[in-house]
Amino acid sequence: MSAEAEGWLRPLADGIMLAVHLGPGSSRAGVVGLHDNLLRVRVTAPPVGGAANRELVELLAEALGVPASAVSIVRGGLPQALAAQLAYATLGGAAAMLSESGLSTRELRDMVTSPGGTTVAGLGALEAHHFRDAIIAAVETATRRARELAAA
């Protein structure tokens, strides 16, 4: 296997892993080539409700000659720079709303979330992974360490 291919095509004990750069909402579907050492694939489905991912699975299954059930998406999402930019904007907007409105964090959350929406889903994942407990532990640990450093 060439050094160039190793970035986007990785052998596994039970198959292969393809590192893909997905372009949803294209006029035509298909494998385009390499893009930043990722396999560039275009699909016609929009990036909404998993439609683009489902089309990607079907396209790869057909190209590889395997059933769609043999293809899975391990990880997906936004490019890191865009994800960071969105996170900063979201946090900045939430902080501004909290500062200007006088609402509690719970009141603001209840005001901006819709049942079954993306924010509720994200908050559910944070709760499932004990995010609140981790934040409390981090603040308590940092406070304890600050006291130790101040006493030294």
SEPAMI-280836 format. One line per 3 residues: number of its first residue (from 1); their letters; for each residue x, y, z of N, C-alpha, C, O, CB. Coordinates in steps of 0.001 Angstrom, whole numbers, plus 500000, padded with zeros to 6 digits. Atoms other than C-alpha are relative to their C-alpha. Last residue first. Glycine has a CB too. Layout:
! SEPAMI-280836
NUM> a> X Y Z X Y Z X Y Z X Y Z X Y Z; ...
! end
This chain:
! SEPAMI-280836
152> aaa> 498588 500385 500125 503109 527242 549877 500929 501195 500010 502145 501032 499913 500216 499211 498732; 499439 500316 498670 499694 528237 551222 501492 499707 499944 502172 499771 500968 499274 498805 500608; 499988 498769 499211 498673 529973 547965 500643 499782 501366 501291 500680 501903 498580 500532 500172
149> ler> 498954 499111 500529 499686 526940 545929 500113 501285 500801 501212 501799 501011 499721 500334 498541; 498688 500614 499707 497638 524600 548103 501127 500902 499534 502107 501092 500254 500124 498615 499326; 499759 499827 498553 494648 526965 547987 501342 499418 500397 502068 500003 501202 498880 499337 500826
146> arr> 499693 498567 499803 494870 527127 544184 500287 500275 501472 501194 501043 501791 498820 500895 499506; 498609 499786 500419 495061 523324 544093 500411 501456 500183 501540 501740 500582 500190 499583 498534; 499142 500657 499004 491842 523001 546115 501476 500245 499662 502276 500551 500547 499701 498467 500061
143> tat> 500079 499169 498796 490105 525519 543848 500914 499444 501085 501637 500194 501741 498547 500081 500514; 499232 498785 500263 491296 523664 540719 500005 500911 501223 501033 501516 501529 499427 500747 498785; 498582 500371 500059 490047 520355 542131 500875 501227 499772 501904 501383 500430 500241 498969 498887
140> eva> 499558 500331 498638 486667 521817 543135 501487 499671 500032 502198 500107 500937 499191 498819 500554; 499958 498741 499241 486238 523468 539721 500489 499735 501423 501316 500485 501943 498598 500676 500026; 498910 499176 500523 487166 520265 537865 500141 501295 500799 501254 501695 501140 499764 500319 498518
137> aii> 498727 500589 499554 484942 518093 540088 501182 500840 499527 502139 501028 500278 500140 498554 499480; 499896 499755 498555 481968 520434 539514 501328 499458 500526 502010 500139 501292 498810 499346 500759; 499731 498566 499826 482566 520382 535759 500179 500327 501479 501107 501044 501853 498853 500852 499397
134> adr> 498619 499746 500427 482845 516576 535722 500369 501464 500184 501480 501771 500615 500194 499592 498533; 499104 500517 498960 479653 516193 537781 501464 500268 499653 502264 500595 500530 499776 498494 500196; 500124 499115 498843 477765 518443 535356 500951 499560 501115 501633 500390 501717 498544 500020 500513
131> fhh> 499290 498752 500259 479065 516485 532356 499981 500924 501218 501010 501494 501582 499387 500711 498797; 499745 499379 498695 477898 513125 533723 500808 501298 499879 501723 501546 500663 500739 499020 500906; 498563 500116 499741 478186 511382 530329 500427 500768 501261 501612 501029 501466 500786 500510 498793
128> ael> 499657 501424 500022 474437 510749 530095 501474 499771 500317 501845 498730 500860 499664 499398 498639; 500486 500607 498763 473825 514360 531134 500399 498528 500081 500819 498056 501137 498477 500141 500102; 499176 499474 498912 476015 515684 528318 499592 499380 501336 500449 498995 502132 499886 501535 500069
125> agl> 498693 500669 500087 474291 513361 525847 500919 500494 501106 501644 499702 501707 500651 500241 498617; 500181 501382 499536 470876 514598 527023 501307 499225 499966 501594 498450 500878 498954 499284 499148; 500031 499943 498540 472047 518190 526623 499809 498607 500597 500381 498288 501639 498880 500937 500476
122> gav> 498640 499747 499514 472978 517438 523023 500066 500043 501514 500988 499487 502111 500526 501302 499432; 499227 501227 500239 469584 515887 522299 501421 500154 500517 501954 499249 501159 500019 499651 498501; 500454 500989 499015 467789 518821 523936 500788 498702 499839 501177 498083 500829 498478 499730 499849
119> ttg> 499449 499585 498702 469882 521234 521873 499611 499009 501083 500439 498640 501916 499512 501414 500376; 498574 500316 499927 469160 519318 518657 500600 500378 501344 501450 499655 501863 500750 500708 498890; 499060 499276 500849 465405 519347 519068 501446 499620 500250 501752 498758 501074 499835 501469 500200
116> gps> 499518 500860 501078 463010 516746 520493 501009 500657 499081 501390 500075 498066 498855 499532 499194; 500085 501443 499735 461208 519353 522573 500443 499191 498781 499980 499432 497666 498561 499609 500397; 501304 500506 500432 462449 522839 521668 499990 498492 500231 501007 497825 500042 499712 500349 498486
113> tvm> 500042 501379 500490 465235 524580 523513 498581 499631 499573 497593 500119 500124 500506 499021 501084; 499427 500161 501346 465703 528344 523736 499959 498574 499462 500285 498355 498295 501417 500468 500008; 500513 499050 500970 463423 529307 526653 500479 499691 498575 499735 499901 497617 500413 501405 500393
110> drl> 501402 500328 500265 464051 526216 528773 499407 500902 498917 498534 500480 498159 499178 500118 501285; 500039 501296 500697 467799 526755 528463 498569 499634 499629 498301 499218 498501 500620 498888 500877; 499548 499768 501367 467437 530429 529386 499932 498715 499188 499463 498715 498050 501426 500560 499991
107> ert> 501056 499267 500704 465341 529571 532442 500383 500248 498540 499555 500099 497642 499714 501338 500706; 501113 500925 500236 467846 526897 533527 498873 500697 499230 498305 500122 498302 499466 499443 501341; 499610 500893 501089 470788 529273 533098 498868 499029 499661 498641 498726 498490 501272 499223 500374
104> slg> 499093 501035 499522 468990 531847 535213 500372 499117 498812 499722 499167 497767 499353 499157 501156; 500544 501343 499825 467526 534854 533448 501032 499074 500624 502236 499305 500507 499528 499434 498660; 500229 500249 498583 468828 538371 534016 499386 498638 500278 499047 498332 501421 499118 501065 500561
101> ses> 501389 500342 499687 468311 539077 530337 499718 499878 501489 498588 500085 501931 499638 498716 499330; 500968 498949 500341 471479 540991 529425 498588 499707 500498 497833 500635 500790 499966 500194 498507; 499611 498712 499426 474096 538846 531150 498916 501054 499805 498605 501813 500723 501306 500480 499381
98> lma> 500093 500113 498547 472422 535528 530361 500274 501342 500673 499563 501734 501598 500979 498941 500517; 501422 500091 499639 471837 536520 526749 499815 499901 501512 498912 500517 502077 499352 498788 499316; 500611 498682 500194 475446 537699 526391 498534 499980 500402 498053 500901 501062 500140 500449 498539
95> aag> 499507 499122 498927 476778 534469 527915 499369 501387 499889 498969 501971 500896 501545 500112 499949; 500662 500404 498753 474550 532391 525620 500432 500895 501152 499606 501306 501966 500311 498527 500329; 501405 499594 500067 475718 534309 522561 499251 499661 501275 498459 500466 501765 499317 499339 498817
92> glt> 500051 498544 499918 479374 533963 523508 498576 500521 499992 498228 501424 500753 500773 500613 498858; 499700 499616 498619 478956 530258 524211 499928 501508 500185 499395 501993 501183 501381 499493 500404; 501105 500454 499151 477226 529686 520876 500218 500419 501449 499309 500940 502096 499845 498475 499911
89> aya> 501149 499131 500260 479727 531817 518948 498824 499630 500893 498128 500506 501407 499587 499917 498526; 499698 498667 499461 482670 530040 520564 498809 500935 499828 498444 501665 500750 501243 500596 499311; 500038 500091 498540 481119 526617 519908 500261 501363 500636 499576 501749 501584 501032 498975 500502
86> lqa> 501402 500081 499586 480390 527517 516281 499871 499935 501517 498974 500551 502093 499330 498780 499370; 500613 498697 500288 483989 528644 515716 498532 500015 500446 498078 500985 501053 500103 500327 498485; 499525 499056 498986 485323 525515 517431 499348 501367 499809 498914 501992 500777 501535 500131 499941
83> ala> 500623 500388 498735 483147 523252 515264 500419 500961 501114 499589 501371 501926 500380 498548 500370; 501380 499537 500048 484263 525160 512159 499276 499663 501300 498508 500481 501807 499266 499380 498804; 499986 498527 499975 487942 524722 513023 498580 500555 499993 498284 501505 500718 500790 500557 498795
80> qpl> 499680 499479 498677 487458 521033 513927 499948 501524 500064 499424 502072 501033 501365 499524 500418; 498558 499788 499882 485689 520091 510678 500299 500726 501323 499502 501544 501782 500543 500819 498778; 499457 498786 500591 482103 519169 511438 501519 500010 500046 502117 499381 500919 499452 501222 500712
77> ggr> 500228 498703 499399 480797 515727 512117 500660 501114 499242 501063 500963 498089 500476 500004 501399; 500304 498979 500986 481397 512087 511584 499852 501332 500692 499944 501418 501917 498731 499653 499214; 499997 498654 499424 482709 509061 513356 499698 500972 498884 500109 500771 497741 501366 500338 500694
74> vis> 499414 500044 498667 482498 505327 512873 499907 501355 500679 499575 501460 501859 501453 499546 499930; 499305 498739 499797 480134 505271 509929 500472 500017 501440 499670 499955 502372 499083 501235 499677; 500468 499153 498901 479200 501712 509152 500843 501257 500070 502009 501271 499676 500049 499241 501346
71> vas> 499360 498688 500000 479340 499464 506116 499455 500797 501179 498243 500852 501385 499757 500754 498650; 498565 500219 499753 478597 495716 506342 500775 501311 500058 501969 501311 500356 500592 499102 498913; 499831 500341 498578 474844 496372 506743 501465 499762 500359 501821 499759 501538 499178 498757 500346
68> apv> 499941 498749 499226 474943 498128 503358 500218 499714 501486 500826 500522 502188 498704 500817 499805; 501305 499492 499566 475708 494740 501787 500173 501272 500835 501194 501454 501498 499240 498922 500812; 500389 500606 498727 479102 494425 500109 498608 500510 500361 498171 501535 499839 501036 500331 501135
65> gla> 500637 501288 500250 480265 495040 496554 499640 499254 501259 499733 498027 501311 500887 499151 499171; 499170 501064 499435 482722 497767 497527 499412 498614 499771 500067 497606 500038 500191 500228 501479; 498653 499925 500589 481178 500404 495268 500888 498854 500462 501723 498367 499700 500658 501330 500353
62> eal> 500086 500374 501413 477629 499344 496210 501386 499975 499358 501708 499052 498611 499083 500973 499242; 500351 501422 500055 478401 499404 499927 499954 499520 498549 500483 498459 498217 498640 499747 500693; 498787 500773 499708 480177 502749 499550 499728 498503 499931 500556 497743 499429 500551 500368 501383
59> lev> 499041 499805 501089 477175 504333 497816 501261 499163 500226 501744 498504 499305 500369 501490 499870; 500487 500715 501185 474651 502869 500278 501012 500084 498857 501284 499083 498194 498642 500572 499547; 499927 501439 499708 476671 504013 503303 499565 499192 498786 500232 498224 498420 499120 499642 501222
56> ler> 498576 500374 500015 477152 507483 501788 500153 498504 500236 500909 497840 499527 500789 500793 501072; 499615 500116 501406 473407 507748 501063 501469 499597 499875 501819 498819 498988 499747 501327 499259; 500637 501208 500542 472638 506947 504694 500379 499810 498533 500661 498695 498095 498459 500081 500148
53> naa> 499283 501171 499488 475194 509522 505856 499410 498707 499451 500147 497788 499096 499965 499981 501532; 498721 500078 500715 473699 512195 503600 500799 498783 500455 501426 498111 499637 500824 501286 500218; 500239 500407 501396 470185 511488 504925 501310 499848 499225 501476 498881 498482 499097 501024 499294
50> ggv> 499243 501197 500341 471275 511547 508590 499851 499553 498556 500363 498498 498181 499592 498896 500889; 500636 501218 499512 468547 513980 509606 500695 498713 499618 500058 497660 499590 498626 499947 499514; 501095 499815 499049 469878 516779 507448 499448 498632 500392 499164 497796 499533 498875 500901 499397
47> ppa> 499463 500422 498703 473170 516969 505553 498977 500200 501122 499257 500863 502121 501287 500777 500319; 499562 498879 499153 471314 517090 502226 500534 499483 501336 500235 498355 501729 498832 500995 500239; 500848 499746 498838 471250 514047 499934 500535 501182 500806 501742 501420 500847 499911 498744 500889
44> tvr> 501033 499027 500349 473020 514276 496573 499136 500373 501192 498522 501440 501197 499129 499458 498892; 501327 500613 500013 476215 512605 497728 498978 501089 499703 499236 502269 499938 499683 499285 501359; 501152 499097 500083 479841 513498 497064 498716 499182 500000 498645 498105 499408 500080 500893 498728
41> vrl> 501214 500621 500518 482818 511464 498215 498879 501036 500033 498671 501721 501035 499616 498725 500827; 501055 499008 500206 486371 512727 498731 498822 499318 499315 498946 498778 498216 500515 501211 499152; 500742 500360 501195 488644 509997 500107 498819 500957 499883 497948 500976 500753 499526 498506 500047
38> lnd> 501268 500657 499706 490825 511749 502664 499342 499663 498671 499548 500366 497682 499069 500904 500889; 499744 501393 499632 494510 512664 502257 498756 499295 500552 498863 498369 501356 501116 499940 501025; 499284 499962 498713 493644 516393 502172 500199 498597 500574 499984 498368 501764 499235 500870 501011
35> hlg> 500072 498625 499523 491151 515670 499360 500635 500017 501388 500094 499429 502325 498508 500536 500029; 499442 499711 498678 491543 512483 497322 499932 501493 500298 500103 502328 499410 501453 499507 500092; 498547 500136 499953 489258 511552 494452 500475 500234 501414 499722 500049 502371 500687 500979 499026
32> vvg> 499391 498938 500787 485662 512282 493414 501513 499832 499909 502101 500089 498858 499662 501356 500598; 498664 499783 499457 483799 509182 494559 500713 500972 499074 500771 500756 497863 500798 498652 500144; 498904 500846 500436 480190 509497 493535 501289 500322 500712 501392 501305 501445 500195 500129 498527
29> ars> 499341 500792 498964 476913 511365 493766 501139 499196 499399 501081 498782 498241 498996 499067 500697; 499755 501404 500361 475822 514123 491401 500730 499313 501142 501542 499926 501835 500823 499891 498677; 500902 500304 501124 474248 517566 491997 500153 498553 499539 499217 497977 498983 500270 500952 498823
26> sgp> 499392 499828 501318 475871 517733 495413 498993 499665 498902 497989 498996 499144 501258 499117 499863; 500741 499033 500798 473910 518218 498638 500581 500269 498624 500324 501324 498044 499915 501269 500734; 501437 500206 500186 476443 516468 500843 499391 501069 499099 499986 502123 498875 499289 499994 501350
23> glh> 500600 498786 500544 480219 516538 500319 498525 499774 499746 498154 499273 498685 500708 500433 498705; 501311 500096 500633 481763 513891 502546 499507 501360 499556 499534 502323 500321 498995 499367 500947; 500470 498609 499932 485497 513800 503302 498713 500017 499195 498741 499878 497972 501081 501052 499435
20> val> 500762 499374 501078 486146 510120 503962 499731 501466 500307 499451 501838 501447 498680 499258 499775; 500148 498643 499476 488682 508145 505977 499429 500829 498862 500067 500994 497822 501378 500594 500533; 499790 498927 500957 488075 504564 504893 499803 501330 500713 498796 501534 501391 499039 499867 498786
17> mig> 500582 498736 499589 488501 501755 507388 500367 501034 498949 501535 501187 498592 500492 500428 501422; 499214 498798 500275 489036 498209 506191 499291 501210 500579 498087 501175 500834 500229 500181 498479; 500439 499243 501177 487862 494761 507210 500945 501148 499720 502155 501037 499922 498576 500528 500193
14> dal> 501243 500548 500551 487955 492475 510270 499472 500780 498789 498285 500701 498471 498943 499976 501075; 500032 501452 499868 491539 492875 511468 498766 499405 499317 498819 498303 498771 500025 499604 501477; 500389 500406 498650 491653 496419 510119 499967 498479 500041 499987 497833 498993 498610 500609 500408
11> prl> 500455 501382 499781 493410 497805 507053 499676 499769 501473 500369 500268 502360 501073 498992 499528; 499271 500679 498928 493509 501595 506746 499463 498587 500171 498264 498394 500374 499890 500786 501328; 500341 501416 500059 492618 503546 503620 500841 499262 501025 502063 499173 500899 500222 499419 498571
8> wge> 501439 500146 500183 492509 507347 503870 499537 498548 499966 498341 498283 500083 499585 500683 498736; 500788 499028 499259 495929 508123 505323 498503 499767 499892 497783 499950 500874 500323 501375 499526; 500128 500395 498601 497606 504909 504160 499161 500972 500809 498549 500568 501798 501360 499874 500623
5> aea> 501264 500683 499743 496880 505732 500538 499797 499695 501473 498657 499571 501921 499932 498722 499206; 501114 499070 500184 499643 508313 500251 498675 499355 500378 497820 500000 500985 499946 500490 498553; 500038 499114 498833 502248 505988 501777 498825 500960 499897 498210 501307 500905 501319 500786 500133
2> sm> 499164 498801 500087 501403 503426 499109 499861 500849 501249 498864 500766 501966 499634 500822 498764; 500854 498819 500000 500000 500000 500000 500893 501235 500000 501879 501280 500735 499032 500003 501229
! end
